[in-house]
Amino acid sequence: MVKTGQNLDLNKIDFSFIPSLRCNLRCSFCMYDASPDNDLELSFTNVKTWLNTVEWDKIGSWGFYGGEPSIDTPNYDRFMDLIPNNVPKFIITNGAWSSSIHATLDWWEFCNKRAGSGDKLNIVISGTPEHKKYQRASLIERISKWEGVTVKGDDDIHPMGRAIKDNWECTQKCIWHEQPIRLGILPTGDIILQNCDGVYPVIGTYKQSFSVLHLKAIQMRKVSCFKIHKNVNDVLEVNNVPNDK
């Protein structure tokens, strides 16, 4: 992901798709309640239409996560095809595929296919204690030395979403943190601002243009405390029926 240091450039955005909330794990801290039973999917048709409004020169990178990408690669593949090859991409995985030789081969065949298509792709493997329980440590260690792979360290479980739904303390991370604006599209079609360490506030939907969402994100990072906004918990609790695919 793009970082801007102390001279924060609010004109650059890291955007992410969350194509599906299906996951092969059921982690208690998951802010999206991703699980094998969660079939909520992002509307491909609506996203494809919305992408016509994107100002690509303002995109620093484009991410893909879920859910777990490695168990749903055909779906992630088609969403990745929507993003121009020259836009840097990252995909976040829990790494549980490393415990099975067949799953590992399938996952890296998918990653190699994306790289072969011209994508500049960074694979980010989670390092939370919960995820590590399902990873083969020796394989992850070897993979960590590969170019284009980021194995995160001992991740803290961020105090957001489901993990701290009722009580959290604002640190004003949205103001001081070096990351640029980070936005993500939930499977519900809601757009969330991901520069907060307490909740992910909803800033709009993919029925609004990129420029409108960008302006709202800039305004919120400068002046808002996100406790007053509808957040990811709110929209996922009332939108538990999959969108049209």
C-alpha positions as CSV (number, residue, x, y, z in Angstrom):
1,M,0.0,0.0,0.0
2,V,1.1,3.5,-0.7
3,K,2.4,5.5,2.2
4,T,3.1,9.3,2.1
5,G,5.1,10.0,5.2
6,Q,4.6,13.2,7.0
7,N,3.6,15.2,4.0
8,L,0.2,13.5,3.7
9,D,-1.3,13.7,0.2
10,L,-5.1,13.6,0.4
11,N,-5.3,13.4,-3.3
12,K,-4.0,9.8,-3.4
13,I,-6.3,6.9,-2.4
14,D,-5.8,3.3,-1.7
15,F,-9.1,1.6,-2.7
16,S,-10.1,-2.0,-2.0
17,F,-12.8,-4.4,-3.1
18,I,-14.3,-6.9,-0.7
19,P,-15.8,-9.2,-3.3
20,S,-17.1,-11.8,-0.8
21,L,-17.3,-12.5,2.9
22,R,-16.9,-16.2,2.5
23,C,-13.9,-17.5,4.6
24,N,-12.5,-20.9,5.5
25,L,-11.9,-19.6,9.1
26,R,-14.3,-18.2,11.7
27,C,-12.2,-15.8,13.7
28,S,-13.9,-14.1,16.7
29,F,-12.3,-10.8,16.1
30,C,-13.4,-10.5,12.4
31,M,-15.0,-7.1,11.9
32,Y,-17.0,-8.4,8.9
33,D,-18.2,-11.7,10.5
34,A,-16.6,-13.5,7.6
35,S,-17.1,-17.3,7.8
36,P,-17.9,-20.4,5.8
37,D,-21.6,-19.5,6.2
38,N,-21.4,-15.9,5.1
39,D,-22.4,-15.8,1.4
40,L,-22.6,-12.0,1.1
41,E,-21.2,-11.0,-2.3
42,L,-20.4,-7.7,-4.0
43,S,-22.4,-6.9,-7.2
44,F,-20.1,-7.3,-10.1
45,T,-22.4,-5.4,-12.5
46,N,-22.8,-2.4,-10.1
47,V,-19.1,-2.2,-9.5
48,K,-18.3,-2.3,-13.2
49,T,-20.6,0.6,-13.8
50,W,-19.2,2.6,-10.9
51,L,-15.6,2.2,-12.0
52,N,-16.4,4.4,-15.0
53,T,-16.4,7.4,-12.5
54,V,-12.9,6.6,-11.1
55,E,-10.1,9.1,-11.6
56,W,-7.2,6.7,-12.0
57,D,-4.5,9.2,-11.5
58,K,-5.6,9.6,-7.9
59,I,-5.3,5.8,-7.2
60,G,-2.1,4.8,-5.4
61,S,-3.0,1.1,-5.2
62,W,-6.0,-1.2,-5.3
63,G,-6.6,-4.0,-2.9
64,F,-8.6,-7.2,-2.7
65,Y,-9.6,-9.1,0.5
66,G,-12.6,-10.6,2.1
67,G,-13.5,-13.1,3.3
68,E,-10.6,-15.3,2.1
69,P,-9.5,-14.9,-1.5
70,S,-7.8,-18.3,-1.8
71,I,-11.1,-20.2,-1.5
72,D,-12.9,-18.0,-4.1
73,T,-10.3,-17.3,-6.8
74,P,-12.6,-17.2,-9.8
75,N,-14.7,-14.5,-8.2
76,Y,-11.6,-12.4,-7.2
77,D,-10.1,-13.0,-10.6
78,R,-13.0,-11.2,-12.4
79,F,-12.9,-8.3,-10.0
80,M,-9.2,-7.9,-10.5
81,D,-9.7,-7.9,-14.3
82,L,-11.7,-4.6,-13.8
83,I,-8.6,-2.7,-12.6
84,P,-6.0,-1.5,-15.2
85,N,-2.7,-3.4,-15.2
86,N,-0.7,-0.3,-14.5
87,V,-2.4,0.2,-11.1
88,P,-0.4,-1.5,-8.3
89,K,-2.5,-4.2,-6.6
90,F,-2.4,-6.0,-3.3
91,I,-4.4,-9.0,-2.1
92,I,-4.7,-10.0,1.6
93,T,-4.9,-13.6,2.6
94,N,-5.0,-15.5,6.0
95,G,-2.4,-17.9,4.7
96,A,-4.3,-21.0,5.8
97,W,-3.7,-22.5,2.4
98,S,-0.1,-23.2,3.5
99,S,-1.2,-26.2,5.6
100,S,-2.3,-28.1,2.5
101,I,0.0,-28.8,-0.5
102,H,-3.0,-28.8,-2.9
103,A,-4.4,-25.6,-1.6
104,T,-0.9,-24.0,-1.7
105,L,-0.4,-25.0,-5.4
106,D,-3.8,-23.7,-6.3
107,W,-3.2,-20.4,-4.6
108,W,0.1,-19.7,-6.2
109,E,-1.1,-20.8,-9.6
110,F,-3.7,-18.1,-9.2
111,C,-1.1,-15.5,-8.1
112,N,1.2,-16.4,-10.9
113,K,-1.6,-16.1,-13.4
114,R,-2.3,-12.6,-12.1
115,A,1.4,-11.6,-12.4
116,G,1.5,-13.1,-15.9
117,S,-1.4,-10.9,-16.9
118,G,0.8,-7.9,-16.3
119,D,-0.4,-7.1,-12.7
120,K,2.0,-5.6,-10.3
121,L,0.7,-7.6,-7.4
122,N,1.8,-7.7,-3.8
123,I,0.6,-10.7,-1.7
124,V,0.0,-9.8,1.9
125,I,-0.2,-12.7,4.4
126,S,-1.7,-12.0,7.7
127,G,0.3,-12.5,10.9
128,T,-2.4,-12.4,13.6
129,P,-2.0,-15.1,16.2
130,E,-5.4,-16.6,15.2
131,H,-4.3,-17.0,11.6
132,K,-0.9,-18.4,12.4
133,K,-2.6,-21.4,14.1
134,Y,-3.7,-22.5,10.6
135,Q,-0.5,-21.7,8.8
136,R,2.5,-24.0,8.1
137,A,5.2,-21.8,9.7
138,S,8.1,-23.2,7.7
139,L,6.4,-22.6,4.3
140,I,5.4,-19.1,5.3
141,E,9.0,-18.3,6.3
142,R,10.3,-19.4,2.9
143,I,7.6,-17.5,1.1
144,S,8.4,-14.3,3.1
145,K,11.7,-14.0,1.1
146,W,10.0,-13.9,-2.3
147,E,9.7,-10.7,-4.2
148,G,6.2,-9.3,-4.2
149,V,5.2,-11.1,-0.9
150,T,4.7,-9.3,2.4
151,V,4.3,-11.5,5.5
152,K,3.1,-9.3,8.2
153,G,4.7,-9.6,11.6
154,D,2.9,-10.4,14.8
155,D,-0.2,-8.4,13.9
156,D,-2.2,-6.8,16.7
157,I,-5.9,-7.5,16.4
158,H,-7.1,-4.0,15.6
159,P,-9.6,-2.6,18.1
160,M,-12.4,-2.1,15.5
161,G,-15.5,-3.6,14.2
162,R,-16.9,-6.6,16.0
163,A,-14.0,-6.8,18.4
164,I,-14.9,-3.5,20.0
165,K,-18.4,-2.7,18.9
166,D,-19.6,-1.0,22.1
167,N,-16.6,0.8,23.5
168,W,-13.5,2.3,22.0
169,E,-11.2,5.3,22.5
170,C,-10.5,7.7,19.6
171,T,-6.7,8.3,19.0
172,Q,-7.3,10.6,16.0
173,K,-5.4,8.2,13.8
174,C,-7.2,9.6,10.8
175,I,-5.3,12.8,11.3
176,W,-1.8,11.7,12.3
177,H,-1.3,8.4,10.6
178,E,1.0,8.4,7.5
179,Q,-1.3,6.3,5.3
180,P,-3.2,8.1,2.5
181,I,-7.0,7.9,2.3
182,R,-8.1,4.2,2.4
183,L,-11.5,3.3,1.1
184,G,-13.1,0.0,0.7
185,I,-16.3,-1.3,-1.0
186,L,-18.3,-3.7,1.2
187,P,-20.4,-6.5,-0.4
188,T,-23.4,-4.4,0.5
189,G,-22.2,-1.7,-1.9
190,D,-21.4,0.7,1.0
191,I,-18.1,2.6,0.9
192,I,-16.1,2.6,4.2
193,L,-13.3,4.9,5.3
194,Q,-10.5,2.7,6.7
195,N,-8.3,5.4,8.4
196,C,-9.8,4.9,11.8
197,D,-8.6,2.6,14.6
198,G,-12.0,2.3,16.2
199,V,-14.7,1.9,13.6
200,Y,-14.9,2.0,9.8
201,P,-17.4,4.8,9.1
202,V,-19.6,4.6,6.0
203,I,-19.1,7.6,3.7
204,G,-21.5,6.6,0.9
205,T,-22.3,3.9,-1.6
206,Y,-21.2,2.9,-5.1
207,K,-24.2,4.7,-6.4
208,Q,-22.2,7.9,-5.9
209,S,-19.3,9.0,-8.1
210,F,-15.7,8.6,-7.2
211,S,-15.2,12.4,-6.9
212,V,-18.1,12.7,-4.5
213,L,-16.7,9.9,-2.3
214,H,-13.2,11.3,-2.4
215,L,-14.3,14.8,-1.3
216,K,-16.4,13.3,1.5
217,A,-13.3,11.3,2.7
218,I,-11.1,14.4,2.7
219,Q,-13.7,16.3,4.7
220,M,-14.1,13.5,7.2
221,R,-10.3,13.1,7.7
222,K,-9.9,16.7,8.4
223,V,-12.8,17.5,10.7
224,S,-14.9,14.5,11.8
225,C,-14.9,12.1,14.7
226,F,-16.2,8.9,13.3
227,K,-18.3,7.9,16.3
228,I,-21.1,10.0,15.0
229,H,-21.3,8.1,11.6
230,K,-23.0,4.9,10.6
231,N,-20.3,2.3,10.5
232,V,-19.4,-1.2,9.1
233,N,-21.2,-2.9,12.0
234,D,-24.5,-1.1,11.2
235,V,-24.6,-1.9,7.5
236,L,-23.6,-5.6,7.8
237,E,-26.2,-6.3,10.5
238,V,-29.0,-5.1,8.4
239,N,-27.7,-6.3,5.0
240,N,-27.4,-10.0,5.4
241,V,-28.9,-11.0,2.0
242,P,-26.5,-11.2,-0.9
243,N,-26.6,-8.6,-3.7
244,D,-27.3,-9.5,-7.3
245,K,-24.2,-11.0,-8.7
